[in-house]
Amino acid sequence: MTAAPRMTSLDWIWLLTLSVLWGGSFLFGKMAVAELPPLTLVLARVGLAALALLVVLRVLGITMPNDPRQWRDFVGMGALNNLIPFGLIFYGQIEIGVGLAAVINGMSPFWSALIARGLGVETLPPAKMIGVLVGFAGLAVMIGPTALAGLDASLIAQLAVVGATIAYGCAAVFGRRFRGQPPMVTATGQLTASTLLVLPLALLVDAPWTLPMPSAMAIGATVALALLSTAWAYILFFRILARAGATNVLLVTLLVPVSAMLLGVAFLGEIITSREIAGMAAIAIGITLIDGRLIARRAKAPT
């Protein structure tokens, strides 16, 4: 095993930019879902992003595979990584704020670790298990009082976002089959497949042609969600991945909730509660334990 590549100043700039783009997805989603139903918003997000990435691949001279088995995998990944989590997050954001949705979304690595352990794909050493427990404690801090008050709209919305993190956890394990395939092809394939999956659902459930014309703000937020927080974010993610490695790029998980909170405060006037801060801190500690690098560095430190 080799150590993760050292992050350069440019890598850190790109990583911070990526955190703003993905944090911005919660801001843009909150703005757009006020006027567009969740499935229609999912369709717009993945459809526009898929078109943008197909154009990028064409410019780069990269062709998409035509193997039916690969497209079957794209369909699975599109459902787990796009259709289900995007739909649940947008549904949840009808009721809850940008920061809270982003902090709950930070639970994804914990589900990934548990699912990988349950399927026998990875072990779950004691330090990682403690990280998972700390992360769930952070989630309990944020939604505990709401749960005790009964099953109201806010709790249902928060549980919807929790459901999205479970889908992301499944996607992380399912995505292992794409190792060796150009990452941009995987991203484009899953977005294209998820577009085809959500199209009939949006047409059947939302009947978008009957909806009132959305405002310029909602349209702008939707376009930004698709082109900035999805298409460009994927390109940037894979660029950092190629330069700094998978371990370093996953540091963005710690930064996205902070970016989303600050964007929510700056543009929507949201208030960050002490419970959200405490929950985010616990989740950040849990992710750090799962990541394992801090523990490894302490173990190697001279005594």
Buried (B, 14 or more C-beta within 10 A) or exposed (E): EEEBEEBEEEBBEBBEBBBBBBBBBBBBBBBBBBBBBBBBBBBBBBBBBBBBBBEBBEEEEEEBBEEEEBBEBBBBBBBBBBBBBBBBBBBBBBBBBBBBBBBBBBBBBBBBBBBBBEEEEBEBBEEBBBBBBBBBBBBEBBBEEBEEEEEEEBBBBBBBBBBBBBBBBBBBBBBEEBEEEBBBBBBBBBBBBBBBBBBEBBBEEBEBEEEEEBEEEBBBBBBBBBBBBBBBBBBBBBBBBEBBBEEBBBBBBBBBBBBBBBBBBEBEEBEBEEBBBBBBBBBBBBBBBBBBEEBEEEEEEEE
